[in-house]
Amino acid sequence: MSLLRKLREQELAGLREQAGKIGIAVGTLLAAEHGRPLRLDTIRMICEYYGKTAAELGLVCQQRGKRKTAPKEDDIKRRDALYVLTAGSGLAFLSPALPYTTAEALGVSRTLLGVLWRASFSEQVEAIQTLGEVLLSFLESHPALREEQRAAASLMAEVHLILATTARHLLLPQARIGHLRQAERFALLADDPLAHRVVLDYWGFSYAWNLAPGTDDYGPRPEKALLCFQRGLALRGGPASPALEASLLRGLAEACSLLCDSKQAAKALVLAEERYASVSPSGDPGYTLADCPPYGALLCRARVLLNLGQAREALSALEESQRLYEEQWPQAKGRKLADLHPKRMAVALALGDQDLFVEALQASVEGVQRSGSRYGRAEVKQLLRQGQERWPQAKQLEEWAAQIEVSA
C-alpha cells in the first residue's frame, strides 16, 4: 500500500473527497497512489497539502519523451525463446522428418513442454497456443515415438492441459472443454494416475468458474465441480504430490462455498493450506501441474470468503495474495494479475464501496490489457455493468465503460 493511500485512509477520506481537498482530479489521485508519473504542478499541489517532499511521498515526475522500464533479463529470455520457437527457425526442431532416436524425441518434447509450463502464465497467450499445437503434432506423428506410446500419451495429456488454460484466457469455452476431454483420454492411455488427478482438478475448476463471463451458457456448476474434486482426492496410485492434493482441496473448498456449505468449505480450506505449507517444488512431481504458487492459497481463501458473504475478510486475503504475487513477479506482469484485481471489484460490490470499486476497476483494466486475457476482459466488463447498476450516477464508471466498450 502506498504512503499516499495510507495518509488518505488516516484522514478517513474517500478518493473523491481527498482529491477535492488537494484540488486535483480523482483519476490523478489514483495515478499518484499507484506510483505513476505526474505533472510537476500536480506534484507541487500534493506536496503542499501533505507538507512533505516528493521523495518522501514517492511521487514521480513525467519526463519529456516516453521512457519504458527495461525488462528483466528472465523476461527477455522467455520472450525471445517463445519468438524463436513460434515464429522462427526453432520450429524446425519439431519436424517429424528429423532422424531422432526415441530418447531424443522424448527429450526434445519434455524440454519444450517445460518451457511451455514455465511460460504458461505469461502474457504471450497466442504464442503458447501455437507452440502447444505444434508440439502436439510432433508427439502424434514422429515415428520414433511409436515405440513409447505411453510416454508420448502422458506428454500429450499435459500439452492439452496447457491448451485448455490458454483456451480459457482466449475466451474459447468449447475449446477448453475439448482439450480437457483429450487430456483425460491421453492420461488414461498413459495409465498415469498423477495426470488423471490433474485432469480432474482442471475439470473441477472449469465447473467452479464461469467459463464465459457475461453469458448464461457456461456459468458455475458447483455440484459437478464438487464431484470432480472428490474423485481426484479419492484416486490412488502414482507418486505422492502434496501440491496436487492441496489444489484439489482448494477446489473442494471453493465448490462447498458455492453451495453455501460453510462448515465443509472451512474444513477443506484449512486442509489445503496445511498441504501448501508442506509443498517442496523440487521434490513434488505435481508442483508445476497443480499451479501452486505462494499466493494461490490466499487467492483461494479470498474466493471462498467472498462466496460465503464475508467480504471484508476476503479483501484482507486478496491484499496479502497480491503482495505475495508482486514479491514473486516484481514487474507485476502475466495473466494471473488479471485474476487478482477483478476479485477486488467483486469485493467492492459486496461492500458497497464505490471508491474501492473505481480503484480496483482501473487496476483490473490495466492488468487485462497487459495480460492478453480475453477472459479477464470479459470478467471486468461483467463486473463494471454490475457497478453501473449499483451506482448509476457515477460519471467515472461511465467513462471507463466507454473506454473498454461496455454497453449499459
C-alpha positions as CSV (number, residue, x, y, z in Angstrom):
1,M,0.0,0.0,0.0
2,S,1.4,3.4,-1.0
3,L,2.1,6.2,1.6
4,L,-0.4,8.4,-0.2
5,R,-3.2,5.9,0.3
6,K,-2.2,5.4,3.9
7,L,-2.3,9.1,4.5
8,R,-5.8,9.3,2.9
9,E,-7.1,6.4,4.9
10,Q,-5.8,8.1,8.1
11,E,-8.0,11.0,7.3
12,L,-10.9,8.6,6.7
13,A,-11.4,10.2,3.3
14,G,-12.6,8.6,0.0
15,L,-10.9,9.2,-3.3
16,R,-13.3,11.9,-4.4
17,E,-13.2,13.7,-1.1
18,Q,-9.4,13.7,-0.8
19,A,-8.9,14.7,-4.4
20,G,-11.2,17.7,-3.7
21,K,-9.2,18.7,-0.7
22,I,-6.0,18.7,-2.6
23,G,-7.5,20.3,-5.7
24,I,-6.8,17.6,-8.2
25,A,-8.9,15.1,-10.2
26,V,-9.9,11.7,-8.8
27,G,-8.0,9.9,-11.6
28,T,-4.9,12.0,-10.9
29,L,-5.0,11.0,-7.2
30,L,-5.4,7.3,-8.2
31,A,-2.4,7.6,-10.5
32,A,-0.4,9.2,-7.7
33,E,-1.3,6.4,-5.3
34,H,-0.2,3.8,-7.8
35,G,3.2,5.5,-8.4
36,R,2.5,6.7,-11.9
37,P,4.3,9.8,-13.4
38,L,2.6,13.1,-12.7
39,R,2.9,16.7,-13.9
40,L,5.2,19.0,-11.9
41,D,2.4,21.3,-10.9
42,T,0.3,18.3,-9.7
43,I,3.3,17.1,-7.6
44,R,3.7,20.5,-6.1
45,M,0.0,20.7,-5.0
46,I,0.1,17.2,-3.4
47,C,3.4,18.1,-1.5
48,E,1.9,21.4,-0.3
49,Y,-1.2,19.6,1.0
50,Y,0.7,17.0,3.0
51,G,3.7,19.2,3.9
52,K,6.2,16.6,2.6
53,T,8.7,16.3,-0.2
54,A,8.0,14.4,-3.5
55,A,10.7,11.9,-2.5
56,E,9.0,11.3,0.9
57,L,5.6,10.7,-0.9
58,G,7.2,8.5,-3.6
59,L,5.9,10.8,-6.4
60,V,7.4,10.5,-9.9
61,C,7.6,13.4,-12.3
62,Q,6.7,13.0,-16.0
63,Q,9.7,13.2,-18.3
64,R,9.8,14.5,-21.8
65,G,9.6,11.6,-24.2
66,K,8.3,8.2,-23.1
67,R,10.8,6.0,-21.3
68,K,10.0,2.4,-20.6
69,T,11.4,0.4,-17.8
70,A,13.9,-2.1,-19.1
71,P,12.5,-5.6,-19.0
72,K,14.2,-8.1,-16.7
73,E,16.7,-10.5,-18.2
74,D,14.5,-13.5,-17.5
75,D,11.6,-11.8,-19.3
76,I,13.8,-11.1,-22.3
77,K,15.0,-14.7,-22.5
78,R,11.4,-16.1,-22.2
79,R,10.1,-13.7,-24.8
80,D,12.9,-14.4,-27.2
81,A,12.7,-18.2,-26.7
82,L,8.9,-18.1,-27.5
83,Y,9.5,-15.9,-30.5
84,V,12.2,-18.2,-31.9
85,L,10.1,-21.3,-31.3
86,T,6.8,-19.9,-32.7
87,A,7.9,-17.5,-35.4
88,G,11.4,-18.5,-36.4
89,S,13.6,-21.5,-37.3
90,G,13.1,-23.1,-33.9
91,L,10.0,-24.9,-35.2
92,A,12.4,-27.0,-37.3
93,F,13.3,-28.9,-34.2
94,L,9.7,-30.3,-34.1
95,S,9.8,-31.7,-37.7
96,P,8.7,-35.3,-37.9
97,A,11.4,-35.7,-40.7
98,L,14.3,-35.2,-38.3
99,P,16.0,-38.6,-37.5
100,Y,15.6,-38.5,-33.8
101,T,16.0,-41.6,-31.7
102,T,13.2,-42.4,-29.3
103,A,15.2,-41.0,-26.4
104,E,16.0,-37.8,-28.3
105,A,12.4,-37.3,-29.4
106,L,11.2,-37.6,-25.8
107,G,14.0,-35.3,-24.6
108,V,13.1,-32.6,-27.1
109,S,9.4,-32.9,-26.2
110,R,10.0,-32.8,-22.5
111,T,12.3,-29.8,-22.8
112,L,9.7,-27.8,-24.8
113,L,6.9,-28.9,-22.5
114,G,8.9,-27.5,-19.6
115,V,9.3,-24.2,-21.5
116,L,5.5,-24.2,-22.1
117,W,4.7,-24.7,-18.4
118,R,7.0,-22.0,-17.3
119,A,5.6,-19.6,-19.9
120,S,2.0,-20.6,-19.5
121,F,1.1,-17.8,-17.1
122,S,2.9,-15.1,-19.1
123,E,1.1,-12.6,-21.4
124,Q,2.1,-14.5,-24.6
125,V,-1.2,-16.4,-24.9
126,E,-1.3,-16.8,-28.7
127,A,2.4,-17.8,-28.8
128,I,1.8,-20.5,-26.2
129,Q,-1.2,-21.8,-28.0
130,T,0.8,-22.0,-31.3
131,L,3.7,-23.9,-29.8
132,G,1.4,-26.2,-27.9
133,E,-0.4,-27.2,-31.1
134,V,2.9,-27.8,-32.9
135,L,4.2,-29.9,-30.1
136,L,1.1,-32.0,-30.1
137,S,1.5,-32.6,-33.8
138,F,5.1,-33.7,-33.2
139,L,4.1,-36.1,-30.4
140,E,1.4,-37.6,-32.6
141,S,3.4,-38.0,-35.8
142,H,7.1,-38.6,-35.1
143,P,7.9,-42.3,-35.9
144,A,10.4,-42.6,-33.1
145,L,7.6,-42.1,-30.5
146,R,5.6,-45.1,-31.7
147,E,7.7,-47.3,-29.5
148,E,6.9,-45.2,-26.5
149,Q,3.2,-44.6,-26.8
150,R,2.5,-44.4,-23.1
151,A,5.2,-41.8,-22.5
152,A,4.0,-39.8,-25.5
153,A,0.4,-40.0,-24.3
154,S,1.4,-38.7,-20.9
155,L,3.1,-35.7,-22.5
156,M,0.1,-35.1,-24.8
157,A,-2.1,-35.0,-21.8
158,E,0.0,-32.2,-20.3
159,V,0.0,-30.3,-23.6
160,H,-3.8,-30.4,-23.7
161,L,-3.9,-29.1,-20.2
162,I,-1.8,-26.1,-21.2
163,L,-4.0,-25.6,-24.3
164,A,-7.1,-25.8,-22.0
165,T,-5.6,-22.9,-19.9
166,T,-4.9,-20.8,-23.0
167,A,-8.4,-21.5,-24.3
168,R,-9.9,-20.1,-21.1
169,H,-8.0,-16.9,-21.5
170,L,-8.8,-16.7,-25.2
171,L,-12.5,-17.0,-24.1
172,L,-13.0,-20.2,-26.0
173,P,-15.0,-22.3,-23.6
174,Q,-15.8,-25.1,-26.0
175,A,-12.2,-25.4,-27.0
176,R,-11.3,-25.6,-23.3
177,I,-13.7,-28.5,-22.7
178,G,-12.4,-30.2,-25.8
179,H,-8.8,-30.0,-24.6
180,L,-9.8,-31.4,-21.2
181,R,-11.6,-34.3,-22.8
182,Q,-8.4,-35.1,-24.8
183,A,-6.2,-34.7,-21.7
184,E,-8.4,-37.2,-19.9
185,R,-8.2,-39.6,-22.8
186,F,-4.4,-39.5,-23.0
187,A,-4.0,-39.7,-19.2
188,L,-6.0,-42.9,-19.3
189,L,-4.0,-44.2,-22.3
190,A,-0.8,-43.5,-20.5
191,D,-2.1,-45.2,-17.3
192,D,-0.8,-42.1,-15.4
193,P,-2.7,-41.6,-12.1
194,L,-0.9,-38.3,-11.4
195,A,-2.0,-36.9,-14.8
196,H,-5.5,-38.2,-14.3
197,R,-5.8,-36.4,-10.9
198,V,-4.6,-33.2,-12.5
199,V,-7.2,-33.5,-15.2
200,L,-9.9,-34.0,-12.6
201,D,-8.6,-30.9,-10.9
202,Y,-8.8,-28.9,-14.1
203,W,-12.3,-30.2,-14.8
204,G,-13.4,-29.2,-11.3
205,F,-12.2,-25.6,-11.6
206,S,-13.9,-25.4,-15.1
207,Y,-17.2,-26.3,-13.4
208,A,-16.5,-24.0,-10.4
209,W,-15.7,-20.9,-12.6
210,N,-17.8,-19.1,-15.2
211,L,-16.1,-20.0,-18.4
212,A,-17.7,-17.2,-20.4
213,P,-18.4,-14.2,-18.2
214,G,-21.5,-12.2,-19.3
215,T,-23.3,-15.2,-20.7
216,D,-25.6,-17.9,-19.2
217,D,-24.2,-20.8,-21.2
218,Y,-21.1,-21.5,-19.1
219,G,-21.9,-20.5,-15.6
220,P,-20.6,-22.3,-12.5
221,R,-21.9,-25.8,-11.8
222,P,-20.7,-26.4,-8.2
223,E,-22.3,-29.9,-7.9
224,K,-20.2,-31.2,-10.8
225,A,-17.2,-29.3,-9.5
226,L,-17.6,-31.0,-6.1
227,L,-17.7,-34.4,-7.7
228,C,-14.6,-33.9,-9.7
229,F,-12.5,-32.7,-6.7
230,Q,-13.8,-35.6,-4.6
231,R,-12.9,-38.1,-7.3
232,G,-9.4,-36.6,-7.6
233,L,-8.8,-36.9,-3.9
234,A,-10.1,-40.5,-3.9
235,L,-7.9,-41.6,-6.8
236,R,-4.9,-43.7,-5.8
237,G,-1.7,-44.7,-7.5
238,G,1.3,-42.9,-8.9
239,P,3.8,-40.7,-6.9
240,A,2.5,-38.6,-4.0
241,S,2.1,-34.9,-4.7
242,P,1.2,-32.5,-1.8
243,A,0.8,-29.7,-4.3
244,L,-1.8,-31.5,-6.3
245,E,-3.6,-32.6,-3.2
246,A,-3.6,-29.0,-1.9
247,S,-5.0,-27.8,-5.3
248,L,-7.8,-30.4,-5.1
249,L,-8.6,-29.5,-1.5
250,R,-8.6,-25.8,-2.6
251,G,-11.1,-26.6,-5.3
252,L,-13.2,-28.6,-2.8
253,A,-13.4,-25.6,-0.5
254,E,-14.4,-23.4,-3.4
255,A,-17.2,-25.8,-4.6
256,C,-18.5,-26.1,-1.0
257,S,-18.6,-22.3,-0.6
258,L,-20.6,-22.0,-3.9
259,L,-23.0,-24.5,-2.4
260,C,-23.1,-22.4,0.8
261,D,-21.7,-25.2,2.9
262,S,-19.5,-23.0,5.2
263,K,-18.5,-25.8,7.5
264,Q,-17.1,-28.1,4.8
265,A,-15.6,-25.2,2.9
266,A,-13.7,-24.1,6.0
267,K,-12.5,-27.6,6.7
268,A,-11.3,-28.2,3.2
269,L,-9.6,-24.7,3.2
270,V,-7.7,-25.5,6.4
271,L,-6.5,-28.8,5.0
272,A,-5.5,-27.2,1.7
273,E,-3.4,-24.6,3.5
274,E,-1.7,-27.3,5.6
275,R,-0.8,-29.1,2.4
276,Y,0.5,-25.9,0.8
277,A,2.8,-25.4,3.8
278,S,4.5,-28.8,3.1
279,V,5.0,-28.3,-0.6
280,S,8.5,-28.5,-2.0
281,P,8.8,-27.5,-5.7
282,S,12.0,-29.6,-6.2
283,G,10.6,-32.8,-4.8
284,D,7.0,-32.7,-5.9
285,P,6.2,-34.2,-9.3
286,G,2.8,-32.4,-9.4
287,Y,4.0,-29.0,-8.5
288,T,4.0,-27.5,-12.0
289,L,0.9,-29.3,-13.0
290,A,-1.1,-28.1,-10.0
291,D,-0.2,-24.4,-10.3
292,C,0.9,-24.0,-6.7
293,P,2.5,-20.5,-6.3
294,P,2.7,-18.9,-2.8
295,Y,-0.1,-16.5,-3.4
296,G,-2.5,-19.3,-4.6
297,A,-3.8,-20.4,-1.2
298,L,-4.7,-16.8,-0.2
299,L,-6.4,-16.1,-3.5
300,C,-8.5,-19.3,-2.9
301,R,-9.3,-18.1,0.6
302,A,-10.5,-14.8,-0.8
303,R,-12.8,-16.5,-3.3
304,V,-14.2,-18.8,-0.6
305,L,-14.8,-16.0,1.8
306,L,-16.4,-13.9,-0.9
307,N,-18.7,-16.8,-1.9
308,L,-19.7,-17.1,1.8
309,G,-20.5,-13.4,2.1
310,Q,-17.5,-12.5,4.2
311,A,-16.4,-9.6,2.0
312,R,-14.1,-7.7,4.5
313,E,-12.2,-10.9,5.3
314,A,-12.0,-11.6,1.6
315,L,-10.4,-8.2,0.9
316,S,-7.7,-8.8,3.5
317,A,-6.9,-12.2,1.9
318,L,-6.8,-10.5,-1.5
319,E,-4.4,-7.8,-0.4
320,E,-2.0,-10.4,1.1
321,S,-2.3,-12.5,-2.0
322,Q,-1.4,-9.5,-4.2
323,R,1.6,-8.7,-2.0
324,L,2.9,-12.3,-2.4
325,Y,2.3,-12.1,-6.2
326,E,4.2,-8.9,-6.6
327,E,7.0,-10.3,-4.5
328,Q,7.3,-13.3,-6.9
329,W,6.9,-11.1,-10.0
330,P,8.1,-7.6,-9.2
331,Q,7.2,-6.5,-12.7
332,A,3.5,-7.5,-11.9
333,K,3.0,-9.0,-15.3
334,G,1.3,-12.1,-16.5
335,R,-2.2,-13.5,-16.7
336,K,-2.5,-14.1,-13.0
337,L,-2.8,-10.4,-12.5
338,A,-6.0,-10.5,-14.5
339,D,-7.4,-12.9,-11.9
340,L,-6.4,-10.8,-8.8
341,H,-7.8,-7.3,-9.4
342,P,-11.3,-8.3,-10.6
343,K,-11.8,-10.1,-7.3
344,R,-11.3,-6.7,-5.6
345,M,-14.1,-5.3,-7.8
346,A,-16.4,-8.1,-6.7
347,V,-15.4,-7.4,-3.0
348,A,-16.1,-3.7,-3.5
349,L,-19.6,-4.5,-4.9
350,A,-20.3,-6.7,-1.9
351,L,-19.1,-3.9,0.5
352,G,-20.9,-1.2,-1.4
353,D,-17.6,0.7,-1.6
354,Q,-17.6,2.9,-4.7
355,D,-14.1,4.3,-4.2
356,L,-12.6,0.8,-3.8
357,F,-14.5,-0.3,-6.9
358,V,-13.1,2.5,-9.0
359,E,-9.6,1.8,-7.8
360,A,-9.9,-1.9,-8.5
361,L,-11.5,-1.2,-11.9
362,Q,-8.5,0.9,-13.0
363,A,-6.1,-1.8,-11.9
364,S,-8.2,-4.5,-13.5
365,V,-8.3,-2.8,-16.9
366,E,-4.5,-2.2,-16.8
367,G,-4.0,-5.8,-15.8
368,V,-6.1,-7.4,-18.5
369,Q,-4.6,-5.1,-21.2
370,R,-1.1,-6.3,-20.3
371,S,-2.2,-9.9,-19.8
372,G,-3.7,-10.7,-23.2
373,S,-6.6,-12.4,-21.4
374,R,-9.9,-12.0,-23.2
375,Y,-11.5,-13.9,-20.3
376,G,-10.2,-11.3,-17.8
377,R,-11.5,-8.5,-20.0
378,A,-15.0,-10.2,-20.2
379,E,-15.0,-10.6,-16.4
380,V,-14.1,-6.9,-15.9
381,K,-16.9,-5.9,-18.3
382,Q,-19.4,-8.0,-16.5
383,L,-18.4,-6.5,-13.1
384,L,-18.4,-3.0,-14.5
385,R,-22.0,-3.5,-15.6
386,Q,-22.9,-4.5,-12.1
387,G,-21.1,-1.4,-10.8
388,Q,-23.1,0.8,-13.1
389,E,-26.4,-0.8,-11.8
390,R,-25.2,-0.2,-8.2
391,W,-24.0,3.4,-8.8
392,P,-25.9,4.7,-11.9
393,Q,-24.9,8.3,-11.3
394,A,-21.1,7.6,-11.1
395,K,-19.5,9.5,-14.0
396,Q,-16.2,7.7,-13.6
397,L,-17.9,4.4,-14.4
398,E,-19.5,5.9,-17.5
399,E,-16.0,7.0,-18.6
400,W,-14.5,3.6,-18.0
401,A,-17.4,1.9,-19.7
402,A,-16.9,4.0,-22.8
403,Q,-13.1,3.3,-22.7
404,I,-13.4,-0.5,-22.7
405,E,-16.6,-0.6,-24.8
406,V,-19.1,-1.8,-22.2
407,S,-22.8,-1.4,-23.1
408,A,-25.2,-0.4,-20.4
